[in-house]
Amino acid sequence: MKKLPVALAVAAIFITPLAMAKTVETVASFSVLGDIVKEVGGDHVRVKNLVGPDGDPHSFEPTPQDSQALSKADMVFVSGLGLEGWMDRLISASDYKGKVIVASQGIATRSMEEEGKTITDPHAWNSMQNGVVYANNVMNALIAADPQDADYFRQRGSAYVSQLQKLDKWAETSFASVPVAKRKVLTSHDAFGYFGQRYGVSFMSPVGFSTESEASASDVAGLITQLKKEHIRSYFIENQTDPRLVKQIASATGAQPGGELYPEALTKKGGAADSYVAAFKHNVSAMLSSMK
């Protein structure tokens, strides 16, 4: 048998492990979660987001292409807590048999009464303290799926968690410097409950946890009265919702536009919120600016 030249033999030693490195095929329910998976997984994951940039995860309608994506996936990541009401039928349609990782596992949930029912708030990731839980859950799931790259996932996951913890502290300290009376925000729907709970900010909105909820005339009238009473000076629209109702309410109260927030959908690459970290920084900075 012929022997390889020394240079080729040495090259083969270094190339073989790379060629054998595994790429975990993942599907994430929406763009925020997909970005967390990509940040932790790096070069060893491929991520397909079902709900893309500026998309609404509440009203999303899966397509046959989404079903095909699930059928080829090694694992599926969801936020859970009732956010993805469409996921069960999509899984059934795709015949996906792999694991479904619930990234919010272990988070202390909050709820509200809506139309006589107790509804769980699904927007846990908007508190960066909870974002740390998401990142750790993603890291552990990837390690279980691809043990040979465990050290790689731990290194990336730990660095990412450290970054998120610093952002959590920054937000906490920044809002603490603002008088409580000024920490009030009007948004399109009730997506910042965990954020408000963590950072001491009060949020008001015409509709509940889901963008598919509808505000009654009496709800809107009551909100206008409350906004006037509490002297709310600014309002925010959201990139994934229709802004007309919140603008109408703001017009009746004299509140001025504070800009756009990104509570549950990232922007396209190059946008103001093209990553989970960028979206959080933008949201915090925009709110703080409006309070001053």
C-alpha positions, -999 to 999 in steps of 0.1 A, spaced: 0 0 0 13 35 -9 21 58 19 8 94 18 34 121 14 42 137 48 25 170 40 -8 152 30 -7 130 60 -3 159 84 -32 178 65 -54 147 69 -48 147 107 -62 183 109 -89 180 83 -106 148 95 -120 162 128 -134 192 110 -150 170 84 -166 149 112 -179 179 132 -216 178 136 -240 205 126 -273 203 146 -303 211 124 -326 232 146 -359 250 141 -369 279 164 -404 291 167 -396 328 163 -367 352 156 -358 361 192 -354 325 203 -336 316 170 -310 343 177 -304 328 212 -299 294 197 -275 308 171 -255 327 197 -250 296 218 -246 271 190 -223 291 168 -209 271 138 -223 238 151 -259 247 146 -281 257 116 -312 276 127 -345 279 108 -368 305 123 -405 299 116 -417 334 124 -392 357 107 -381 393 111 -410 417 121 -433 387 123 -461 383 149 -457 349 167 -493 351 180 -510 353 146 -485 332 126 -499 308 101 -475 279 93 -470 269 56 -461 236 40 -425 247 38 -425 251 76 -437 215 79 -409 204 57 -384 222 78 -396 204 109 -394 170 92 -357 176 86 -348 190 120 -328 173 147 -345 194 174 -372 221 177 -370 251 202 -401 269 214 -406 295 240 -437 279 254 -461 294 280 -489 295 253 -470 317 228 -470 292 199 -506 280 199 -501 268 163 -471 246 171 -489 213 180 -508 211 147 -476 220 128 -457 192 145 -486 168 137 -486 179 101 -448 175 97 -446 141 115 -417 154 135 -406 128 161 -377 146 177 -374 166 209 -393 199 215 -372 220 238 -392 245 259 -367 274 264 -388 290 292 -386 259 314 -380 269 350 -392 305 348 -416 318 374 -446 328 353 -471 357 357 -507 357 346 -538 379 342 -575 376 340 -587 380 304 -623 375 294 -630 355 325 -600 332 320 -566 331 337 -540 335 309 -503 329 313 -481 357 301 -458 342 274 -434 371 270 -408 359 296 -377 367 275 -383 405 278 -368 403 313 -331 397 307 -329 378 339 -352 353 322 -331 355 290 -303 340 311 -326 310 318 -334 307 281 -297 307 271 -288 280 298 -317 258 286 -306 261 250 -270 254 259 -279 222 279 -302 210 251 -274 214 225 -249 196 247 -274 167 250 -279 166 213 -243 169 203 -221 157 232 -189 157 212 -191 195 209 -201 200 246 -170 221 254 -177 244 225 -213 249 235 -203 255 272 -177 281 262 -201 300 239 -230 296 262 -211 308 293 -198 339 275 -233 347 262 -249 343 296 -223 366 311 -232 392 285 -269 389 293 -263 391 330 -244 424 325 -273 438 304 -297 428 332 -277 447 358 -274 477 335 -312 479 329 -319 474 366 -295 502 376 -306 525 349 -343 524 357 -336 526 394 -322 561 387 -355 573 373 -383 584 398 -410 558 401 -437 583 390 -419 586 356 -415 549 350 -447 545 330 -450 535 293 -479 531 269 -475 503 243 -496 485 217 -502 453 237 -492 438 271 -459 423 261 -436 438 288 -450 424 320 -419 404 329 -398 434 319 -419 457 341 -418 433 370 -380 430 368 -371 467 363 -399 485 381 -416 499 351 -454 502 347 -469 494 313 -503 503 299 -518 489 267 -552 487 250 -550 449 245 -538 419 265 -510 393 261 -520 384 225 -520 408 196 -552 389 185 -571 403 215 -595 431 208 -600 462 230 -636 472 237 -648 508 236 -651 509 274 -615 495 277 -602 522 255 -621 549 273 -609 537 307 -573 536 294 -575 572 281 -589 583 315 -560 565 333 -533 580 310 -546 615 315 -548 610 353 -512 596 355 -498 622 330 -483 597 305 -462 618 282 -452 594 255 -463 562 237 -445 535 217 -455 514 187 -443 478 182 -427 465 150 -450 435 147 -484 451 155 -508 475 138 -501 510 154 -534 526 147 -552 520 180 -523 531 202 -519 562 181 -556 570 184 -554 567 222 -522 588 224 -539 615 203 -568 616 228 -543 621 257 -517 643 242 -489 617 245 -461 621 220 -444 593 200 -414 578 218 -404 555 189 -406 518 181 -401 489 205 -392 453 196 -409 430 222 -413 398 202 -398 401 168 -363 411 156 -356 432 126 -338 421 94 -300 421 96 -287 457 98 -319 469 115 -321 485 150 -329 452 166 -313 424 146 -304 404 176 -318 397 210 -291 418 227 -296 447 203 -334 446 208 -331 447 246 -306 475 245 -328 495 221 -360 489 242 -343 500 274 -326 530 259 -358 542 242 -379 539 273 -353 557 294 -351 585 269 -389 590 270 -389 591 308 -363 619 309 
